[in-house]
Amino acid sequence: MHHADLSNSQFLHQIETVTINPELFTHEAHIRMAWLYLNGFNQEMALQHISTAIKGIDAKYAGGMKFHHTITVVFANKIAALMQHKAHKSWQEFVAANAGLGISKKFLSNYYSDELLYSDKAKTQFVSPDKKPLPAL
């Protein structure tokens, strides 16, 4: 099975109730979730839903050790910015149009020192970059 086998409502229900098989919660599934929330809510509310969902899955399947608030905010903002440039009819169309979408260590290292990015503070709340401002995505 693949997360794409689920309807959008089934997918979000499994995310929100933390019943999704963790093997289905791939990088692409993260993008799908963000795209769906950003289409259904304003950016601030969507970010709350995205963060809550990832924290829930992390708590259940990874002991609460993987969630990183700053990276989540940067990633969600990047997706939101791409969505503003061009409307897509589906999350699949969005993913296809933005192949390779991701926040890499290399991308982040242009803006954040490792010391700041991997600090406890950055994991629990958004911190602004210490090297240079993030681009207007």
N, C-alpha and C positions, 0 to 999 in steps of 0.2 A: 504494500500500500504506500501511497505518496500523499502528502498534504493536498495536492491538487485534485485528488479523488474526492475530497470533501467539498460540499458547497461552502460558500462564504459564511453563511450562518452556522453551519456545522463546525467549520474550522474555528470561528471566533468563540463559539460555545465551548469547544474543547480547550481552547486557550484559556478562556475566562474561568472555567471550572477546573483547570489544571488536570484534565483527563487526556490530553493529547499524548500520544506515544512520543517520548523524547527523541526518538530516532526520526520522527517526522518534522521536528522543529529545527530545520536546517537554516542556513543563511537565507536561502530563498524564502522560506516560511517567515522569517523575521521581516523581510521586505514586504511580503504579502500582508502580514499583520499591520505593519506601519501604513501601507498604502490604504488598506481598508479603514483604519481608524482616522487617517488624515482626510479621507473622503467623507467620513461620517460626522466628524466633529471639527471645531476650530482647532488650530495648531496647539494651543495650550492644553485643551481637554484631551486631544489625541495623544499628546506626550504623556499625560497622566495615565491614560489607558495602556499605552505601550509599556511604560515603566512598571505599572502594577502587574501586567501580564508576564513580563520577563522576570520580575522578582518572584512571582508565584511559581513559575516553572523552575527557576533557579533554586528556590527553597525546597521544592519537592524532589528534584532530581540531582541537584549538585550541592546540597547542603548550604545554600545561600552564599556560596563563595565566588560565583562568577559574575554576578550583576555589577555593572560599572555605569554609574549614573552619567558621568561626563561623556563617555563614548556613546551612550544611548541618545543623549541630547544632540550631539554632533551628527550622528547618523540620521536621526529623525528629521533634523533640520535640513540635512542634505537631500533627503527624499522629498520633503515638502517643497524645497526650492526647485527640484527637478519637475515636480508635479505642476508648479506654477508656469514653467516654461512651455509646457505642452500638455494638453488634456489627453488622457488615455482612457479608453472605454473599459478596460479590465486590468487587473493586476498583472495578468500574463503579458498583455501588450506593453505595460510599463516596464516589466522585467526585460522583455525582448528589446525594447528601445534603449535600455540602460544597462546593456551587458557589462559585466565586470563591476557593477555597483558595489561599493564597499568602502569601509574606512580601514585603511591599512596602517600598520605601524609606521611605514614610511610617510604616509600622508600626515598622520598625527605628529610625527617627530619634527615636521616643519614648523609646528605651532606650539607644541608642548615639550618641555624637558621630561625625560623619563621620571625624574624625581617628583615632579608635580603630577604628571598624568597617572602614575601608579601609587600615588599617596592615598591614604585612607580617606582624606577629605574629598578627593576627586571621585572616589568610588561611591560615596554617599550623597554628594551634591555636585551640581555643576560648578566647575571652576573655569575661569577664563584662561586662555593661553598665556604663557609667560615668555614666549619667543616673539611672536607677532600675532596680530589679530587674525581670526579665522576669516576666510574670504566670504564675501557676500555670495552664498551658494545659490 
